[in-house]
Amino acid sequence: MNRISSPNNSKIKYLNKLYRSRARRKEGCFVLEGKRLIEAAAGGADFEEIFVTPAFFRQKENKNLLDILQKKAVLNVVDEDIFNQSADTVNPQGIMAVVKETEFDKSTFLKKVKRILLLDRIQDPGNMGTIIRTAAASGFDGIIAAKGSVDIYNQKVLRATMGAIFSLPIWQKVDRKRIIDILKSKSDEFEIIAADVNAEEYYFQHSYKDKVIVLIGNEANGLDKNYLELASAEVKIPLAADIESLNAAVAAAILCYEIAKKDYII
């Protein structure tokens, strides 16, 4: 266990650096804040450093979690004012951690999944986090996030996932050419479903195949036309009261659960 009482400590500087997207990409690590997220990660995430306040360290109800974490990484007890200056949230609950990005074999990604969400330039962190949580909850096997989408390790995204980010593989920053190649090469194996307000068929009218790739578009501009052209089916959600579209996370949730529904109907 280390005690940190200076903001100039090298570990604090490293922690602070990881709040920037470019640094996260370079280091392959990100920051988790709060007891709930860290508990969700404790089962399988690869921890690099743990930071706690003295108060958190002393509380008896935190002992079991700290015992688990100290077997995984170095524990640093940080003066509370320094800890709070580093934290992104107003109330980080006295614990933060540096965690390595989840690694998975991209070459076999599509061989191991049955239901995939493909997210085209989802930019709102709350939407991204909610979609990740919904995908995991509805039994989807993986997510592909196109280049231009918000970083999945953004603090607001992480909080919105409520820990679900550790429940399924997420392949992010995938460029347009790669996505087009994926859609073309997998069109015989997967049904490619595009959510589009101009579709003729309602989502509940469609009979979904077992293996699907569901395309959800950018909040303002919808799906890239190159992806839309490769869809084997387009579906829409009925809208009333002159509403033009739904929030991307809401639309994704409706489609995810419609597709998952047959798993629960005997």
SULHUHU-V169066 format. One line per field, one symbol per residue. psi: psi as a letter, one per 40 degrees, with the letter a starting at -180 (. if undefined). A space follows every 10 residues. Layout:
psi=???
This chain:
psi=hihheheehd dddddddeeh dddddddfii hhhidddddd eddeihidih hiidddddhd eeddddddde edihhhhhhd ddddddidid geeehiihii ihhihddede eeidhhhhhh fhehdddddd dddddddeei eihhhiheii heeidddddd dfeeeeeihh hifhiddddd dddddedddi hhhhhheeid hideeihiid hihhhhiidd eaihddddde ieihiihhhi ffhdiihddd ddddddddde dedeh.
